[in-house]
Amino acid sequence: MIGHIGFSYIGMIFLMMLFIPNIVWTRKKPQGYISENENKVLLLFERLGEVLTTVFALVFDDFNLYSWSNWTWWLIAAFF
């Protein structure tokens, strides 16, 4: 089961909750931080995961609220 295609506003909210701290961190990096010693394979997997998560969170509208159900409580808990 793959999901329903459509824009997910809940996915957009979750992505904003992830991206805003990262944007703040890039503007205020610690002094002396260098990324030269990072593993290139792990960096590739990280970037691939970021892209796929962004695409799937926005493209599938299964995360949107349609009616009140038990899954709504999980969504509320995830926000906190």
N, C-alpha and C positions, 0 to 999 in steps of 0.2 A: 504494500500500500504506500503510495508515494505522497499523497497530499493533494490539496486543492490549490491551483494557481491563482494568485491574486496578491495585492499589496497587503502586508501585515503591519499595522500601526503599532501593535504590541512589540513586534520584532524591532521596529525602528526605535521605540523607547528603550528597549534593552540594549541595543547597539549604542545609543547615545550615552547610556549609563556606563558603558565600557570605554567609549572613545574619549569622553571629556577628561577623565583622569589621565589618560595617555597623552592627550594634547598638552595638558598642564605640565606633565612630567618632561616632555620634550622641550618645553620652554625653560624649565628650571632643572636641568640635569645637574647631578652632583659634580663638583670639581674633580678633575682627574679621571672621569669616566671615559673609558675607551672600549670599543666593541671589537677590537682586533682579534682577541683570543676566543671568540665565540665559535662553536662548532658549526660549520657550514651546512651540514646535513640537517641538524636540528633547526637551524634558522630557516631552511627551505620548508621543512614540515610546519613550522610555526606560521610562515607566510601563507602556505597553502591552506592551513586550517582557518586563518583569519579570513581569507577570500571566500572559502566555501561556507563558513558560518554566516558571513555577511549576506551572501547571495541567498542561502536557504532561509535565513530569518526574514528577509524582505519579500521573497518571491512567493512563499507559501503562506496563505492566509489562515491556516489552521490554528494559529495562535490568537487570532482575534476573538473577542467576546461576542457571542451571539445570544446566549441566554445564560441565566444563572444556573450553575451546576456545581458538583463537587470539585471539578477541576478548577473552578474559579478560585477556590481557597488556596490551591497550590500556586496559582499565579500571584495571588496577593502575598503569599509567603515568600515567593521568589523576589518580589519587589523589595521586601525588607531584608 
